[in-house]
């Protein structure tokens, strides 16, 4: 009996190994990381690496890097991420992929609302170590650019994971996320801990939405009848 039970448990774990890994790496770990950061920000504790990394980034400033990171920063939210979010949802709706469109829309809208709410809750002031080339007036934690770019990246990765495009999408998406985060530090408008908080929150939110939208063995692009394509 014990052997049979162990075999059943092993079969269940084998069948759901991928989802369990996503749950741990994509949801639980980033959620834990965000909670740790948020607790320190709420207590107004200083992170030893924040000013150090900001000042190091500033010492590497050049006119060429200034222009590059201003462009990357612009693409990281208003002029890149948001238009792509809208186009992706519209494309999925046009393709009549209702579940995928709902997943993307919930990820993007929920992430934006969550970012606005958390900024108002923590009300962390932005760095003032030097006069930024692209100043911001809103609160700092968590970074909206970091969270928005990570939300888009994770949505694209999860939508493409069961296709032949997953590795190109993974590489491009992560490179974009890293560049956007670096741009906000280089421009001096976010602490590195703001960037980490945005990444953690964006990843946890998207993976959480994915598990709600694609539960019970469903996955993007899978067609197994009307029920599987229903929202």
NORQUIUR-V826470 format. One record per helix or strand. SS is the DSSP state (hx for helix, st for strand). FROM is the first residue (numbers start at 1). TO is the last residue. If there is no record, write none. Layout:
SS|FROM|TO / SS|FROM|TO
//
This chain:
hx|2|15 / hx|17|42 / hx|48|59 / hx|63|75 / hx|81|94 / hx|98|122 / hx|144|160 / hx|166|186 / hx|192|213 / hx|226|229
//
